[in-house]
Amino acid sequence: MESFIKSVLIDLKTKKIDFEGLYFILPSKRAGTFLKHHISSLLSQPIFSPTILSIEEFVEELSGLQTIPNTDLLFKLYNVYIKNTKKGNQETFDSFVKWAQILLQDFNEIDRYLIDENKIFDYLSAIKELTHWSLEINQTDLVKNHLKFWKRLKEYHAEFTDYLLQNKEGYQGLIYREANANLEVYIESNTNRKHIFLGFNALNEAESQIIQGLLQNDMAEIYWDTDKTFINDTTHDAGLFVRQHRSKWNYFNQNPFSWPKTYYQEPKNIQTIGVPKLVGQAKYIGQLLSTIKQTNKNLKSVAVVLGEENLLIPVLNSIPKEITKLNVTMGLPLKFVPLASLFEQLFSIHKKDSSNLYYKDVIGIISHPSIYPLFETKFENKSSDIVSHIQRNNLVYIKVSDLKAIATGHKNLIDLLFNSCEDKPQTALKKCSNLIFNIKENLSSNKSLNNLELEYLYRFNSLFNQLLELNSTYKYLNSISTLHILFKELLSLETLDFKGEPLEGLQIMGMLESRVLDFETVIISSVNEGILPSGKTNNSFIPFDVKIQNGLPTFKEKDAVYTYHFYRLLQRAKNVYILYNTEVDTLKGGEKSRFITQLDVENIHKIEHCIISPIVPIIEKEIKEISKTNQVISEIKKLAEKGFSPSTLTNYIRNPMDFYYDKILKIKEFEDVEENIASNTLGSVIHNTLEDLYKPLEGTFLTLEHLKEFKTTINKKVSKHFKDLYKDGDFTKGKNLIIFEIAQRYILNFLNSEIKSLKAKNKIKIVAIEADETIDINIEGLNFPIKLTGKVDRIDEYNGITRIIDYKSGKVEQNKVEISNWEDLTTDYDKYSKSFQILSYAYMMHQKKLIQLPVEAGIISFKNLSGGFLKFGKKASQYSRIKDQAITQSTLDSFELELKKLILEIFNPKINFIEKELTYEN
């Protein structure tokens, strides 16, 4: 394959044109390296290198102005804005930057296409005057200010351009306008200079006039990189602009049009591959490259063209290890750089009052991939230790001083990350720069600094230094909130530009970077509607019809630009792999690009279509099963010696595997910070408060005076227990305050129910509160001690009848404390776990001779206080009424039989721990 650049050079050599004095003008800088390489391959002796410029560099040289960064433009435009807007109508800088970028883009378009600025701005103002929303004859101040803004656009543009011209600076559009104005002088002073323009397609009006002026004065030649297929088809967008140039430029009335070829018609292997999601495409690109590498060892004729910039990092991570040489030439928006999220988090913290830090913000920052290595030093208190301390002490909000007390070896780092910036952007920016140097120093000392990370750090450091310098001059950043808004805008606008050695290895680039370059094998990603082409996007203050009338480009022309780039990549390629995302996206859609459909409709090449679906194996749910080895039995014995609690046994009934993980392996559930008071904390507070109130009354009768006194201490005791259990968590506001009030209300309602009972002439004697007992059980077949342990919330005598009471903070209905068949007691957790629990308490208390049979046992549910004391009952059958609610010796004998059977099952080495499929109640 002979590339376009080499074809041009061969043609120039055939014409005996000396390369040494030529000015080569290219669409992009990247192509210059390839041009130099091809020139050297055609030379028989050394020469001085010709001048090789991108079109932007050439136009800048022609204009005499210097291009300034986009960030500088925002500050300088705001300077013009406040000077030309009354103080009462001025917007703040953070509000201004949200729309200023759109205005700059419009200024850019107007100037690049040499539109009469007075005419278009007056036209825009007149349209807004006609279409404003107010129906009132007398305009309101809001409408007046709105219309004044549109009238001032002309003034803003004129003042802004004058201001920049005085400093010999400019944005791209202004530079193009000035270059066009200087063209005549340039031609007169450089009559012997020969310019070679190659590979251009869509030209703005300024470029068009500059190139035509040089052509007419015999100071230039131009070579178009196109194909006859697109030129001859008057409806094909890939040839739209070149056809326009050929028909409208007077130069081509007398001179040949160089030069459409017929490469596109040559046989090609074209495959379209549908792959789900971006990561799926990245992984598939890696697989393709592995296959290609087997036949193409060098890969220098292979290009991966990314339709979306955010695919770059996943693709780099998917490159096969055997590919050691690759070159990336494209711009990656800073918002896709991993380091961006760190500074986003820091600005989010510091724009608020940072005296109290939210625990998730702290954990997010110290666990960030760029920060946690700074804690992994010779000092103690690594980031994981700090996180553990926060979780262990339930610190929802934490002070900087507390953090420094936790991380004693990292006080300077904590200061750098979390110490208040006092809402001063200058301080925040300096801290960001210092943090970057800390990260770099740490990576260098650990010898883990790679070139990519270095580029990230350098680019962000440059950005922060630029903002520091600009704010020192203009002082528009008056708060960290303003800095944060500007930073988010810049993340989308600024890019990290990768440049490498394009003559070696695999080439990875964006669509625009592929201009003028040719490759035998091309992989194009994200060929979806809304991406390639981008479709209807309207980031402009100029309406569509006004753009049409004034010859400004619309989304139609932008689509034609991408059509050209897409087909130009295919022209000389032999193998083309077109990847698209098969997953529907809410914002971008999921359909494949019209380019793929167009390839089919053209019917020039046979297109091979396929869709790659992830292989999802049918996984049959395997029931986990653990055999009881001697070691497991030994651990169960240790547990039995300490004592089985009713909750431990019901945990086994619910799911033997949970029992195994919790009691045998001693694996505990992950405890996160309890941001909102959990239900178990609420239950513990209620239990502990009632224990405080009733414990002193053991052995005495409850009186109305007792209960009235209890009511006066509810707030104090509930507060104490919340502080004990919720640790440093805050329950004085928000949802936690509501839960705190609920706890008090539960206890108050319970005390009121007790008062009501006493007023009804009932007698209540408190026998025991939180009775913590342990008993021994002798089980035939087990020749070692078995203990049963448990704590009963309350034992009392109600009108002479002993009651064993278990408190529940959740809702319990009567049917949850009833059974019909004793065998079901140890098989169905959801239905019978509460019956098992209260029967266990009755059994233990009887064994300890603390109660005399018959007794009653049941639950008081704080969410169902109207249900009263929910007594255990035995029914003759599932559908019959309760037969007997008294717990007798017969009841406990039947329970003891089921209890011993359950314990024997736990110890039986022939019965494995088998996982149960759990169902959850709504």
DRENDRENMAR-252165 format. One line per 5 residues: their letters; for each residue x, y, z of C-alpha. Coordinates in steps of 0.5 Angstrom, whole numbers, padded with zeros to 4 digits. Example, Ala and Ser with C-alpha at 12.3 -4.5 7.8 and 13.67 -1.06 7.14 Angstrom:
% residues 2
AS) 0025/-0009/0016; 0027/-0002/0014
END
This chain:
% residues 922
MESFI) 0000/0000/0000; 0003/0007/-0002; 0000/0012/0003; -0003/0019/0001; 0003/0023/0004
KSVLI) 0008/0018/0000; 0004/0019/-0006; 0004/0027/-0006; 0012/0027/-0005; 0013/0022/-0011
DLKTK) 0009/0027/-0015; 0013/0033/-0013; 0019/0029/-0014; 0017/0028/-0021; 0016/0035/-0022
KIDFE) 0023/0036/-0020; 0021/0041/-0014; 0026/0042/-0009; 0024/0039/-0002; 0029/0044/0002
GLYFI) 0025/0050/0000; 0018/0048/0001; 0013/0050/0006; 0008/0044/0008; 0002/0045/0011
LPSKR) -0002/0039/0014; -0009/0039/0018; -0005/0036/0024; 0002/0036/0028; 0002/0029/0028
AGTFL) 0002/0028/0020; 0009/0032/0020; 0013/0026/0023; 0011/0021/0018; 0012/0027/0013
KHHIS) 0019/0027/0015; 0020/0020/0015; 0017/0019/0008; 0022/0025/0005; 0028/0022/0008
SLLSQ) 0026/0015/0005; 0026/0019/-0002; 0033/0022/-0001; 0039/0020/-0004; 0043/0026/0000
PIFSP) 0042/0030/0006; 0038/0036/0005; 0036/0042/0010; 0029/0040/0013; 0023/0043/0009
TILSI) 0018/0047/0014; 0013/0043/0016; 0007/0046/0020; 0000/0045/0022; -0005/0049/0019
EEFVE) -0006/0052/0026; 0001/0054/0027; 0001/0057/0020; -0005/0061/0021; -0002/0064/0027
ELSGL) 0005/0065/0024; 0001/0069/0019; -0003/0073/0024; 0002/0075/0028; -0002/0073/0034
QTIPN) -0001/0068/0040; -0006/0063/0042; -0007/0063/0049; -0010/0058/0053; -0018/0057/0054
TDLLF) -0017/0058/0062; -0014/0065/0060; -0020/0067/0055; -0025/0066/0061; -0022/0070/0065
KLYNV) -0020/0076/0060; -0027/0075/0057; -0030/0076/0064; -0026/0082/0065; -0029/0085/0059
YIKNT) -0036/0083/0061; -0035/0087/0068; -0033/0093/0065; -0038/0093/0060; -0044/0091/0064
KKGNQ) -0047/0095/0070; -0046/0093/0077; -0053/0091/0078; -0053/0087/0072; -0047/0083/0073
ETFDS) -0047/0076/0074; -0042/0073/0079; -0036/0069/0076; -0038/0062/0078; -0045/0064/0074
FVKWA) -0041/0067/0068; -0037/0061/0067; -0043/0056/0066; -0045/0060/0059; -0038/0064/0057
QILLQ) -0035/0058/0054; -0041/0057/0049; -0040/0065/0048; -0033/0064/0046; -0035/0058/0041
DFNEI) -0040/0063/0038; -0034/0068/0037; -0030/0063/0035; -0034/0061/0029; -0036/0068/0027
DRYLI) -0029/0070/0026; -0027/0063/0023; -0032/0064/0018; -0031/0072/0017; -0038/0073/0018
DENKI) -0040/0081/0019; -0040/0081/0027; -0044/0087/0027; -0049/0084/0022; -0050/0078/0026
FDYLS) -0051/0081/0033; -0056/0086/0031; -0060/0080/0027; -0059/0076/0034; -0062/0082/0038
AIKEL) -0068/0083/0033; -0070/0076/0033; -0070/0076/0041; -0074/0083/0041; -0079/0079/0037
THWSL) -0079/0073/0041; -0079/0074/0048; -0084/0071/0052; -0087/0077/0056; -0094/0079/0053
EINQT) -0094/0086/0057; -0093/0092/0053; -0089/0095/0058; -0083/0090/0059; -0081/0088/0066
DLVKN) -0074/0089/0069; -0073/0082/0067; -0074/0082/0060; -0071/0089/0059; -0064/0085/0062
HLKFW) -0065/0079/0058; -0066/0084/0052; -0060/0088/0054; -0055/0082/0054; -0057/0080/0047
KRLKE) -0056/0087/0045; -0049/0088/0049; -0046/0081/0045; -0044/0086/0039; -0040/0090/0045
YHAEF) -0037/0084/0048; -0034/0082/0042; -0031/0088/0040; -0028/0090/0046; -0026/0083/0047
TDYLL) -0022/0083/0041; -0019/0090/0041; -0017/0088/0048; -0013/0081/0046; -0011/0085/0039
QNKEG) -0007/0090/0044; -0004/0084/0047; -0002/0081/0041; -0006/0075/0043; -0012/0071/0040
YQGLI) -0017/0066/0040; -0017/0061/0034; -0023/0065/0031; -0019/0072/0032; -0013/0069/0029
YREAN) -0016/0066/0023; -0019/0073/0022; -0013/0077/0023; -0009/0072/0018; -0014/0073/0013
ANLEV) -0013/0080/0013; -0005/0080/0013; -0005/0075/0007; -0004/0081/0002; 0002/0083/0006
YIESN) 0004/0076/0007; 0004/0075/-0001; 0008/0081/-0003; 0013/0079/0002; 0014/0072/0001
TNRKH) 0013/0071/-0007; 0019/0066/-0007; 0016/0061/-0002; 0012/0055/-0004; 0007/0052/0000
IFLGF) 0004/0045/-0001; -0003/0044/0003; -0005/0036/0003; -0010/0032/0006; -0015/0038/0007
NALNE) -0023/0037/0007; -0028/0042/0011; -0025/0049/0011; -0027/0055/0014; -0028/0061/0010
AESQI) -0022/0064/0013; -0018/0058/0011; -0021/0057/0004; -0019/0065/0002; -0012/0064/0005
IQGLL) -0011/0058/0001; -0014/0060/-0005; -0010/0067/-0005; -0004/0063/-0005; -0006/0058/-0011
QNDMA) -0008/0064/-0015; -0001/0067/-0014; 0002/0061/-0016; 0005/0060/-0009; 0002/0054/-0007
EIYWD) -0001/0047/-0009; -0006/0043/-0006; -0007/0035/-0006; -0014/0033/-0004; -0014/0026/0000
TDKTF) -0021/0023/-0003; -0023/0018/-0007; -0027/0018/-0014; -0033/0014/-0011; -0034/0020/-0006
INDTT) -0033/0025/-0011; -0038/0022/-0017; -0043/0021/-0012; -0047/0027/-0011; -0050/0025/-0005
HDAGL) -0045/0022/-0001; -0043/0026/0005; -0035/0024/0005; -0034/0028/-0002; -0039/0034/0000
FVRQH) -0034/0039/0002; -0029/0037/-0003; -0034/0037/-0009; -0036/0044/-0006; -0029/0047/-0007
RSKWN) -0028/0044/-0014; -0034/0047/-0016; -0033/0054/-0013; -0026/0055/-0013; -0024/0059/-0019
YFNQN) -0017/0056/-0019; -0020/0050/-0021; -0023/0053/-0028; -0016/0053/-0030; -0012/0048/-0026
PFSWP) -0012/0041/-0025; -0016/0038/-0019; -0011/0033/-0015; -0013/0028/-0014; -0018/0023/-0013
KTYYQ) -0016/0016/-0013; -0020/0009/-0013; -0017/0006/-0007; -0024/0005/-0004; -0026/0000/-0009
EPKNI) -0021/-0005/-0008; -0022/-0011/-0004; -0022/-0010/0003; -0024/-0015/0009; -0029/-0011/0013
QTIGV) -0032/-0014/0019; -0037/-0010/0024; -0038/-0013/0031; -0043/-0011/0036; -0040/-0011/0043
PKLVG) -0044/-0010/0049; -0041/-0004/0053; -0035/0000/0053; -0031/-0005/0057; -0033/-0010/0053
QAKYI) -0030/-0006/0047; -0024/-0005/0050; -0023/-0013/0052; -0025/-0015/0045; -0020/-0010/0042
GQLLS) -0015/-0013/0046; -0017/-0020/0043; -0016/-0017/0036; -0009/-0015/0037; -0007/-0021/0040
TIKQT) -0010/-0025/0033; -0007/-0019/0029; 0000/-0020/0033; 0001/-0027/0030; 0001/-0025/0023
NKNLK) 0004/-0018/0024; 0010/-0018/0028; 0011/-0010/0028; 0004/-0007/0028; 0006/-0001/0026
SVAVV) 0001/-0001/0020; -0004/-0002/0025; -0008/0003/0028; -0014/0003/0034; -0018/0009/0033
LGEEN) -0023/0011/0039; -0029/0014/0037; -0030/0016/0045; -0024/0019/0049; -0026/0015/0055
LLIPV) -0025/0009/0052; -0017/0010/0052; -0016/0008/0059; -0020/0001/0059; -0016/0000/0052
LNSIP) -0009/0001/0055; -0011/-0004/0060; -0013/-0009/0055; -0007/-0009/0051; -0004/-0016/0051
KEITK) 0003/-0016/0054; 0006/-0019/0048; 0005/-0012/0045; 0011/-0008/0048; 0011/-0002/0043
LNVTM) 0005/0003/0042; 0004/0010/0041; -0002/0014/0044; -0003/0021/0040; -0010/0024/0042
GLPLK) -0013/0028/0047; -0016/0025/0054; -0021/0030/0057; -0018/0031/0064; -0025/0029/0067
FVPLA) -0023/0022/0065; -0016/0022/0068; -0017/0018/0075; -0013/0024/0079; -0019/0028/0077
SLFEQ) -0024/0025/0082; -0019/0026/0088; -0019/0034/0087; -0027/0034/0086; -0027/0030/0093
LFSIH) -0023/0035/0096; -0026/0041/0093; -0033/0039/0095; -0030/0038/0102; -0027/0045/0103
KKDSS) -0033/0049/0100; -0037/0047/0106; -0035/0048/0113; -0029/0043/0114; -0029/0043/0122
NLYYK) -0034/0037/0122; -0032/0032/0116; -0037/0027/0114; -0034/0020/0115; -0036/0018/0107
DVIGI) -0032/0024/0105; -0026/0022/0109; -0026/0015/0107; -0027/0017/0100; -0020/0021/0100
ISHPS) -0016/0017/0104; -0018/0011/0100; -0017/0014/0094; -0012/0010/0089; -0007/0016/0089
IYPLF) -0007/0018/0097; -0007/0011/0100; 0000/0010/0098; 0002/0016/0102; -0001/0013/0109
ETKFE) 0003/0006/0107; 0010/0009/0110; 0014/0007/0116; 0009/0010/0120; 0004/0007/0124
NKSSD) -0004/0008/0122; -0005/0006/0115; -0011/0009/0112; -0014/0002/0113; -0013/0003/0121
IVSHI) -0016/0010/0120; -0022/0007/0117; -0023/0002/0122; -0023/0007/0128; -0028/0011/0124
QRNNL) -0032/0005/0123; -0031/0002/0130; -0033/0008/0134; -0039/0010/0129; -0036/0017/0127
VYIKV) -0041/0020/0123; -0038/0027/0123; -0030/0028/0125; -0026/0034/0127; -0019/0035/0123
SDLKA) -0016/0035/0130; -0019/0028/0132; -0016/0025/0125; -0009/0028/0127; -0010/0024/0134
IATGH) -0012/0018/0130; -0006/0018/0125; -0001/0021/0129; 0005/0019/0124; 0001/0023/0118
KNLID) -0001/0030/0122; 0002/0034/0116; -0001/0030/0111; -0008/0030/0115; -0007/0038/0115
LLFNS) -0006/0038/0107; -0012/0034/0106; -0017/0036/0111; -0015/0043/0114; -0019/0049/0113
CEDKP) -0017/0053/0107; -0022/0058/0110; -0025/0059/0103; -0019/0062/0100; -0018/0059/0093
QTALK) -0011/0061/0093; -0010/0057/0099; -0013/0051/0096; -0009/0051/0090; -0003/0052/0093
KCSNL) -0005/0045/0097; -0007/0042/0091; 0000/0043/0088; 0004/0041/0095; -0001/0035/0095
IFNIK) 0002/0033/0087; 0009/0034/0089; 0008/0029/0095; 0005/0024/0091; 0010/0024/0086
ENLSS) 0016/0024/0091; 0012/0018/0094; 0012/0014/0088; 0019/0016/0086; 0021/0013/0093
NKSLN) 0018/0007/0092; 0020/0006/0085; 0013/0006/0082; 0013/0012/0078; 0011/0011/0071
NLELE) 0010/0016/0065; 0003/0016/0065; 0002/0017/0072; 0008/0023/0071; 0004/0026/0066
YLYRF) -0003/0026/0070; 0001/0030/0076; 0005/0034/0071; -0002/0036/0067; -0006/0038/0074
NSLFN) 0000/0042/0077; 0000/0046/0070; -0007/0047/0071; -0007/0049/0078; -0001/0054/0077
QLLEL) -0004/0057/0071; -0011/0058/0076; -0006/0061/0081; -0003/0066/0076; -0009/0068/0073
NSTYK) -0013/0069/0080; -0007/0073/0083; -0008/0078/0077; -0016/0078/0076; -0018/0076/0083
YLNSI) -0025/0073/0081; -0024/0067/0085; -0027/0069/0091; -0029/0063/0094; -0028/0055/0094
STLHI) -0035/0054/0091; -0033/0058/0085; -0026/0055/0084; -0030/0048/0084; -0035/0050/0079
LFKEL) -0029/0053/0075; -0025/0046/0076; -0031/0042/0073; -0032/0046/0067; -0024/0046/0066
LSLET) -0025/0038/0067; -0029/0038/0060; -0025/0043/0056; -0018/0041/0058; -0014/0035/0055
LDFKG) -0008/0031/0057; -0005/0031/0050; -0001/0024/0049; 0005/0025/0044; 0010/0019/0042
EPLEG) 0014/0016/0037; 0009/0015/0031; 0014/0011/0027; 0014/0005/0032; 0009/0000/0034
LQIMG) 0002/0000/0035; -0002/0007/0034; -0008/0009/0038; -0011/0015/0036; -0018/0019/0036
MLESR) -0021/0020/0030; -0019/0027/0028; -0011/0025/0029; -0012/0020/0024; -0012/0025/0018
VLDFE) -0008/0024/0013; -0005/0018/0016; -0006/0011/0012; -0006/0004/0016; -0007/-0003/0013
TVIIS) -0011/-0005/0019; -0016/-0001/0022; -0020/-0002/0029; -0025/0003/0030; -0029/0003/0036
SVNEG) -0036/0006/0038; -0039/0007/0031; -0046/0008/0034; -0051/0014/0033; -0049/0020/0037
ILPSG) -0042/0018/0037; -0040/0017/0030; -0043/0021/0027; -0045/0026/0034; -0051/0028/0031
KTNNS) -0055/0034/0033; -0052/0038/0039; -0053/0045/0039; -0048/0048/0044; -0049/0055/0041
FIPFD) -0053/0062/0042; -0054/0062/0035; -0060/0059/0032; -0060/0054/0027; -0064/0058/0022
VKIQN) -0059/0064/0023; -0053/0059/0022; -0056/0057/0015; -0057/0064/0013; -0050/0066/0015
GLPTF) -0046/0060/0012; -0044/0058/0019; -0043/0050/0020; -0049/0046/0023; -0049/0039/0026
KEKDA) -0051/0037/0018; -0044/0040/0016; -0041/0037/0023; -0044/0030/0021; -0041/0030/0014
VYTYH) -0034/0032/0017; -0034/0025/0021; -0037/0022/0015; -0030/0024/0011; -0026/0022/0017
FYRLL) -0029/0015/0017; -0029/0013/0010; -0022/0016/0009; -0019/0011/0014; -0023/0006/0010
QRAKN) -0020/0008/0003; -0013/0005/0003; -0014/0000/0009; -0014/-0008/0007; -0017/-0010/0014
VYILY) -0022/-0006/0018; -0026/-0008/0024; -0032/-0003/0026; -0034/-0004/0033; -0040/-0001/0036
NTEVD) -0044/-0002/0043; -0050/-0006/0043; -0053/-0004/0049; -0058/0002/0049; -0056/0008/0053
TLKGG) -0061/0013/0055; -0057/0019/0053; -0053/0017/0047; -0058/0011/0044; -0055/0004/0043
EKSRF) -0056/0003/0035; -0051/0002/0031; -0048/0008/0026; -0052/0010/0020; -0044/0009/0017
ITQLD) -0045/0001/0018; -0052/0001/0014; -0049/0006/0009; -0044/0001/0008; -0049/-0005/0007
VENIH) -0053/0000/0002; -0047/0002/-0002; -0046/-0006/-0004; -0039/-0004/-0006; -0036/-0009/-0001
KIEHC) -0038/-0015/0003; -0039/-0014/0010; -0039/-0019/0015; -0043/-0018/0021; -0043/-0021/0028
IISPI) -0045/-0019/0035; -0041/-0022/0041; -0045/-0024/0046; -0042/-0025/0053; -0042/-0032/0055
VPIIE) -0046/-0033/0061; -0046/-0040/0063; -0052/-0043/0066; -0050/-0043/0074; -0054/-0048/0077
KEIKE) -0055/-0046/0085; -0051/-0051/0089; -0053/-0052/0096; -0047/-0051/0100; -0045/-0056/0105
ISKTN) -0040/-0057/0110; -0038/-0064/0113; -0037/-0064/0121; -0029/-0066/0121; -0026/-0068/0128
QVISE) -0024/-0060/0128; -0031/-0058/0127; -0034/-0062/0132; -0028/-0060/0137; -0031/-0053/0136
IKKLA) -0038/-0054/0137; -0036/-0058/0144; -0032/-0051/0146; -0039/-0047/0144; -0043/-0052/0148
EKGFS) -0038/-0052/0154; -0039/-0044/0154; -0047/-0045/0153; -0052/-0045/0147; -0056/-0039/0147
PSTLT) -0063/-0039/0144; -0061/-0034/0139; -0055/-0039/0137; -0060/-0045/0136; -0065/-0041/0132
NYIRN) -0059/-0039/0128; -0058/-0046/0127; -0065/-0047/0125; -0065/-0041/0120; -0059/-0043/0116
PMDFY) -0054/-0048/0119; -0049/-0045/0114; -0050/-0038/0118; -0049/-0042/0125; -0042/-0045/0122
YDKIL) -0039/-0038/0119; -0041/-0035/0126; -0040/-0040/0131; -0035/-0044/0128; -0031/-0040/0124
KIKEF) -0032/-0034/0128; -0033/-0030/0122; -0037/-0023/0123; -0041/-0019/0119; -0038/-0012/0116
EDVEE) -0040/-0007/0121; -0040/0000/0117; -0041/0007/0121; -0048/0007/0123; -0050/0013/0120
NIASN) -0058/0012/0122; -0059/0009/0128; -0060/0001/0126; -0066/-0003/0129; -0062/-0007/0133
TLGSV) -0059/-0001/0137; -0066/0002/0138; -0068/-0005/0141; -0062/-0005/0146; -0063/0002/0148
IHNTL) -0071/0000/0150; -0068/-0006/0153; -0063/-0002/0157; -0067/0003/0159; -0073/-0001/0162
EDLYK) -0067/-0005/0166; -0065/0001/0169; -0072/0003/0171; -0075/-0004/0173; -0068/-0007/0176
PLEGT) -0069/-0004/0183; -0076/-0006/0184; -0074/-0014/0184; -0078/-0017/0189; -0083/-0012/0190
FLTLE) -0090/-0010/0187; -0090/-0005/0182; -0094/0002/0184; -0097/0008/0180; -0092/0012/0184
HLKEF) -0086/0008/0181; -0089/0009/0174; -0090/0016/0174; -0083/0017/0177; -0080/0013/0171
KTTIN) -0084/0017/0166; -0080/0023/0169; -0073/0020/0167; -0075/0017/0160; -0071/0023/0157
KKVSK) -0065/0022/0161; -0064/0015/0161; -0065/0014/0153; -0060/0019/0152; -0055/0016/0156
HFKDL) -0056/0009/0153; -0056/0012/0146; -0049/0015/0147; -0047/0009/0150; -0049/0005/0144
YKDGD) -0049/0010/0138; -0042/0012/0141; -0040/0019/0138; -0046/0019/0133; -0050/0025/0133
FTKGK) -0058/0023/0135; -0060/0031/0136; -0062/0032/0128; -0065/0029/0122; -0067/0022/0122
NLIIF) -0063/0020/0128; -0067/0025/0132; -0074/0022/0130; -0071/0015/0132; -0069/0018/0139
EIAQR) -0076/0020/0139; -0079/0014/0137; -0075/0010/0143; -0078/0015/0148; -0085/0014/0145
YILNF) -0085/0007/0146; -0082/0007/0153; -0088/0012/0155; -0093/0008/0151; -0091/0002/0155
LNSEI) -0091/0005/0162; -0098/0008/0160; -0100/0001/0159; -0097/-0001/0165; -0101/0005/0169
KSLKA) -0108/0003/0165; -0107/-0005/0168; -0106/-0002/0175; -0111/0002/0175; -0116/-0004/0173
KNKIK) -0114/-0007/0180; -0109/-0012/0177; -0103/-0013/0181; -0096/-0014/0178; -0090/-0016/0182
IVAIE) -0083/-0016/0179; -0079/-0022/0180; -0073/-0021/0176; -0071/-0017/0171; -0065/-0019/0165
ADETI) -0064/-0025/0169; -0058/-0028/0166; -0058/-0036/0167; -0054/-0042/0165; -0056/-0049/0166
DINIE) -0053/-0056/0165; -0057/-0061/0160; -0055/-0068/0160; -0056/-0071/0153; -0056/-0079/0152
GLNFP) -0050/-0080/0147; -0046/-0074/0149; -0041/-0076/0154; -0039/-0068/0155; -0043/-0062/0159
IKLTG) -0048/-0058/0155; -0050/-0052/0157; -0056/-0047/0155; -0055/-0040/0157; -0060/-0034/0156
KVDRI) -0062/-0027/0159; -0070/-0027/0160; -0072/-0019/0160; -0077/-0020/0165; -0080/-0025/0170
DEYNG) -0086/-0022/0174; -0093/-0025/0177; -0099/-0022/0174; -0105/-0023/0179; -0101/-0029/0182
ITRII) -0099/-0032/0175; -0092/-0032/0174; -0090/-0029/0167; -0084/-0030/0163; -0083/-0024/0158
DYKSG) -0079/-0022/0152; -0079/-0015/0149; -0079/-0014/0142; -0078/-0007/0139; -0081/-0010/0132
KVEQN) -0088/-0012/0131; -0090/-0019/0133; -0097/-0022/0132; -0100/-0027/0136; -0099/-0033/0131
KVEIS) -0092/-0032/0132; -0092/-0035/0139; -0097/-0041/0137; -0095/-0048/0135; -0099/-0054/0133
NWEDL) -0094/-0060/0132; -0088/-0060/0137; -0084/-0063/0131; -0084/-0056/0127; -0081/-0052/0133
TTDYD) -0074/-0054/0130; -0075/-0054/0123; -0079/-0047/0121; -0075/-0041/0123; -0080/-0036/0121
KYSKS) -0086/-0039/0124; -0083/-0042/0131; -0077/-0038/0132; -0080/-0034/0138; -0084/-0040/0141
FQILS) -0077/-0043/0141; -0074/-0037/0145; -0079/-0036/0150; -0080/-0044/0151; -0072/-0044/0152
YAYMM) -0073/-0038/0157; -0079/-0042/0161; -0075/-0049/0161; -0068/-0045/0164; -0072/-0042/0169
HQKKL) -0076/-0048/0171; -0069/-0052/0171; -0066/-0046/0176; -0072/-0047/0180; -0074/-0039/0179
IQLPV) -0081/-0041/0177; -0086/-0046/0179; -0091/-0049/0174; -0096/-0047/0171; -0093/-0041/0168
EAGII) -0094/-0036/0162; -0089/-0034/0157; -0090/-0029/0152; -0088/-0023/0148; -0089/-0016/0149
SFKNL) -0088/-0012/0142; -0087/-0005/0142; -0090/-0004/0135; -0096/-0008/0137; -0097/-0006/0144
SGGFL) -0105/-0006/0143; -0104/-0013/0143; -0102/-0013/0150; -0098/-0019/0153; -0098/-0024/0147
KFGKK) -0098/-0031/0150; -0095/-0038/0148; -0100/-0043/0146; -0101/-0050/0144; -0106/-0051/0138
ASQYS) -0109/-0058/0137; -0108/-0057/0130; -0106/-0051/0125; -0113/-0049/0124; -0116/-0050/0131
RIKDQ) -0116/-0045/0136; -0111/-0044/0142; -0112/-0050/0146; -0108/-0049/0152; -0103/-0042/0154
AITQS) -0101/-0045/0160; -0094/-0048/0160; -0094/-0054/0165; -0089/-0060/0166; -0092/-0063/0160
TLDSF) -0090/-0057/0155; -0083/-0057/0158; -0082/-0064/0157; -0085/-0064/0150; -0080/-0058/0149
ELELK) -0074/-0061/0152; -0075/-0067/0147; -0074/-0063/0141; -0069/-0059/0144; -0064/-0065/0145
KLILE) -0066/-0067/0138; -0064/-0061/0136; -0057/-0061/0140; -0056/-0068/0138; -0057/-0066/0130
IFNPK) -0052/-0061/0131; -0046/-0066/0134; -0048/-0071/0129; -0042/-0072/0125; -0046/-0075/0119
INFIE) -0051/-0069/0119; -0047/-0064/0115; -0048/-0057/0115; -0053/-0055/0109; -0055/-0049/0107
KELTY) -0062/-0047/0107; -0065/-0042/0102; -0068/-0037/0106; -0074/-0033/0105; -0075/-0026/0107
EN) -0082/-0023/0110; -0084/-0016/0107
END
